[in-house]
Amino acid sequence: MAKFSEGFLRGLRGSGQTGSPTDPALQRNDPYGSSNPLAKSVGGMFGMNMQTSPELANREMRDIDQTAPDALMQSLAVAAKYSTDPSKKMVILTKMSELKAAADQKAAALLVLQNKREALKTKALTLDLPDLQEEIDLAQEDDLVEISKELRQVERENLIRTQGAPARRAILKGVGIVDEDTIKSALKMSSEEFQKLIDGEDADVKFFQLPPTPGNQKPEVVALKVNKAGNVLDEKTGKWVTPSSLSLSQAPQVIRTFNEANKIMEAVGGVVKESIETTFANGAQAQASYDIANDGLELIRQGIITGAGADAIVGASKMAKLLSGNTFESADAVRTEQFVTNQLKEVVRFVKNFGSGAGITEKDVENATKGVGGSATMSEGAIVYLLEMSQDIARGMLKKRDKLTDVLVANGLDPVFRTVLDTVGGSDRAKKPKKKTAAEFLAEEQ
């Protein structure tokens, strides 16, 4: 029987030596195995596992459940374990650290979400609404905002019913409505009219401009609700404030454009159900939502969205290929997840706000938006259903915007004013290319 030196065997096992001193043909650089057929054969004779790093990595990758929540982290751990390139190993370890930080951040957000649920459940019991308990337990973040509004409304109604005018004054003051004429009028309103006043449903839409930001000399123009006292609704706080408190100023060119548009409509006897400003403000939201939905559908076509709604991520196997350079350039899976999540939430907000006006039933809206905003998952089919529904709603709003634009242009609207309408109404966005690579999608978030 042939005898082999310990050095030869150590070379096969990879114990720090590059190969057998007695047989240069068996030399290898891989610490786990060898791709040399002779080395594999001889090592196998002694019961050694002679698989190379890539072979061992592929075997362990196959054992990972790709549907597991930590599948991506497991895949990266395997890639790091068997990587023979120090620089690549450092990239993978850095990515694992980023994913861990993102997971911790997500866990903290879930804790905050649960605390919100508990606070709302307590308030619901205080208002004698025990049936809301289960709904709050199942609600996602966006739904909790709506439930909070409902509870606030019930609280207000209870106050009004038990305390009358003093309660209404307190509510008005709480949301920033302090104009005495408005308050006197509000004291005589029905509960429904009073709520519309608080929410700004009957307010006009006006355009303002924000201060120019560094690197962008052209001020951003925004559309906000304005009440009769001239205060704007701060959507972040739900309070009516002065435009100056938000650093808002008049947008002269926009004001001139709408003044001209209103004159034209009066001259031709045109009837606009909503104000011209509202039609174009809604058009901008519709165009943005349509583009977001289109981007989402394109991400699905590219295979980037794997079918989890609020947890939409690049699949573990896709991420492994991504790191090896076989797919798109960016290696930031965390950013991909946040990008998709934010886009879906924006679509949900749009569908909820404008779905009823487009003839979409509340049940359809509930089905379409279910699972977005929290940890619940959605199938790819459910995501496609939501995105296509938002596009249907947007098309109706865009049609209204474009029809009004056609009437104004046909009746002599100055081309300069037409350019302004395209900008504030969002139609200039429609000229941008819709199809992008995965790297371009992610570049938008940098």
VENGIJO-V42366 format. One record per residue. RES is the residue in one letter. PSI is psi in whole degrees, 0 to 359 (999 if undefined). Layout:
BEGIN
RES | PSI
RES | PSI
END
This chain:
BEGIN
M | 136
A | 143
K | 141
F | 143
S | 158
E | 327
G | 322
F | 314
L | 322
R | 324
G | 321
L | 321
R | 343
G | 35
S | 54
G | 346
Q | 155
T | 350
G | 184
S | 131
P | 343
T | 347
D | 91
P | 335
A | 341
L | 4
Q | 148
R | 160
N | 341
D | 123
P | 346
Y | 328
G | 197
S | 146
S | 357
N | 121
P | 320
L | 317
A | 317
K | 317
S | 312
V | 317
G | 320
G | 327
M | 330
F | 16
G | 18
M | 148
N | 108
M | 18
Q | 143
T | 170
S | 311
P | 322
E | 316
L | 319
A | 314
N | 321
R | 316
E | 326
M | 321
R | 335
D | 352
I | 131
D | 109
Q | 345
T | 355
A | 145
P | 327
D | 23
A | 319
L | 316
M | 320
Q | 317
S | 318
L | 322
A | 319
V | 316
A | 320
A | 321
K | 318
Y | 3
S | 133
T | 358
D | 110
P | 318
S | 319
K | 322
K | 321
M | 321
V | 315
I | 316
L | 323
T | 319
K | 321
M | 321
S | 320
E | 318
L | 321
K | 317
A | 319
A | 321
A | 319
D | 320
Q | 321
K | 319
A | 321
A | 321
A | 322
L | 325
L | 317
V | 318
L | 317
Q | 322
N | 323
K | 318
R | 314
E | 319
A | 319
L | 323
K | 320
T | 316
K | 322
A | 319
L | 322
T | 325
L | 11
D | 49
L | 64
P | 335
D | 343
L | 348
Q | 309
E | 320
E | 320
I | 320
D | 326
L | 347
A | 146
Q | 179
E | 312
D | 322
D | 325
L | 326
V | 317
E | 319
I | 320
S | 319
K | 318
E | 316
L | 323
R | 322
Q | 316
V | 319
E | 318
R | 316
E | 321
N | 318
L | 315
I | 319
R | 325
T | 334
Q | 349
G | 228
A | 317
P | 322
A | 318
R | 319
R | 318
A | 320
I | 316
L | 317
K | 323
G | 331
V | 8
G | 10
I | 105
V | 358
D | 123
E | 322
D | 318
T | 320
I | 315
K | 320
S | 321
A | 329
L | 341
K | 357
M | 157
S | 166
S | 321
E | 315
E | 321
F | 317
Q | 321
K | 324
L | 316
I | 316
D | 347
G | 22
E | 330
D | 7
A | 157
D | 160
V | 128
K | 153
F | 136
F | 165
Q | 143
L | 159
P | 146
P | 142
T | 158
P | 131
G | 354
N | 95
Q | 340
K | 117
P | 144
E | 138
V | 131
V | 151
A | 127
L | 156
K | 138
V | 128
N | 181
K | 338
A | 357
G | 9
N | 152
V | 152
L | 115
D | 108
E | 337
K | 322
T | 343
G | 16
K | 153
W | 124
V | 168
T | 146
P | 323
S | 331
S | 341
L | 13
S | 35
L | 148
S | 166
Q | 148
A | 92
P | 313
Q | 324
V | 318
I | 315
R | 321
T | 313
F | 329
N | 316
E | 318
A | 318
N | 322
K | 317
I | 315
M | 323
E | 320
A | 323
V | 0
G | 26
G | 144
V | 121
V | 116
K | 314
E | 165
S | 157
I | 320
E | 317
T | 318
T | 318
F | 328
A | 317
N | 325
G | 321
A | 317
Q | 320
A | 317
Q | 318
A | 316
S | 321
Y | 316
D | 320
I | 314
A | 320
N | 320
D | 317
G | 317
L | 324
E | 321
L | 322
I | 318
R | 326
Q | 353
G | 19
I | 317
I | 127
T | 356
G | 10
A | 123
G | 271
A | 342
D | 25
A | 124
I | 169
V | 131
G | 153
A | 316
S | 323
K | 321
M | 322
A | 317
K | 322
L | 317
L | 332
S | 0
G | 14
N | 350
T | 218
F | 164
E | 313
S | 145
A | 20
D | 86
A | 328
V | 316
R | 325
T | 313
E | 313
Q | 322
F | 310
V | 318
T | 312
N | 320
Q | 316
L | 320
K | 321
E | 320
V | 318
V | 314
R | 317
F | 314
V | 317
K | 322
N | 326
F | 357
G | 316
S | 324
G | 342
A | 10
G | 13
I | 128
T | 157
E | 325
K | 318
D | 318
V | 317
E | 315
N | 320
A | 325
T | 359
K | 130
G | 350
V | 136
G | 351
G | 215
S | 356
A | 151
T | 159
M | 145
S | 165
E | 323
G | 321
A | 322
I | 315
V | 318
Y | 314
L | 313
L | 319
E | 326
M | 317
S | 325
Q | 324
D | 316
I | 316
A | 321
R | 318
G | 319
M | 323
L | 324
K | 319
K | 317
R | 313
D | 323
K | 318
L | 319
T | 317
D | 318
V | 315
L | 317
V | 318
A | 338
N | 27
G | 20
L | 130
D | 138
P | 327
V | 317
F | 326
R | 321
T | 320
V | 316
L | 321
D | 324
T | 307
V | 338
G | 356
G | 358
S | 342
D | 336
R | 330
A | 341
K | 349
K | 146
P | 141
K | 328
K | 128
K | 160
T | 167
A | 321
A | 323
E | 323
F | 313
L | 329
A | 332
E | 335
E | 356
Q | 999
END
